[in-house]
Amino acid sequence: MYKQVIVVRTDLGMSSGKIAAQVAHASIQAWKNSRDTARKTWEREGSKKVVLGIGSEEMLLAVHEKAKKAHLPAALVKDAGATEVAPGTLTCVAIGPAAEEDVDKITRHLPLLD
């Protein structure tokens, strides 16, 4: 089973609409960064996505680094700063599509986004 996890910073106070946009950016970019076979398998299985929360930029960067070290497709989103956050703010990271067990090794300790 394949999935994608998007980890969103909860310390920024983004509105639900802003979070939705950032999650979409991350999801699409990580999908583009994945292997064709992973993309096709994930799509065939229903494109499972899970959105989790994380409390700081430092923690977000650590999750991204772990994903890269595990050779998983990942995308770190840096906001343009046109609306709610300052330009260059790191808002979220998407990991996958990849095997669920590989993604869970990196993200299982994080809570679902409220």
Buried (B, 14 or more C-beta within 10 A) or exposed (E): EBBBBBBBBBEBEBEEEBBEBBBBBBBEBBBEBBEEEBBEBBEEEEBBBBBBBBEEBEBBBBBBBBBBEBEBBBBBBEBEEEEBBEEEBBBBBBBBBBBBEBBBBBBEEBEEBE
